[in-house]
Amino acid sequence: MSKEEKTTRIFTGSAIEAQPLINALNEIDINPIIRDDHQSGIMSGFATGVPGQVRMYIRNEELTIAQSIIDSYLNSLKA
């Protein structure tokens, strides 16, 4: 099973917008996986991705526990 099959993407957006969701998940002992392709590219010598944009993943076995927090946060962004 590949890494993508073991995780689900729950958020794509700015790092600033992602922080409250990260904090809420950390409060229930869930540590999301954060991908920042632009920052990773800079560190390796070439820039790719959108500056300031991150993708957040969560392990599939933690998704049921975190779903209400994720839904609540995403709905608050729409308001």
PyMOL commands that set and color helices and strands:
alter all, ss='L'
color gray80, all
select helices_A, chain A and resi 3-6+15-27+37-44+60-78
alter helices_A, ss='H'
color red, helices_A
select strands_A, chain A and resi 7-14+33-35+53-59
alter strands_A, ss='S'
color yellow, strands_A
deselect
rebuild
show_as cartoon
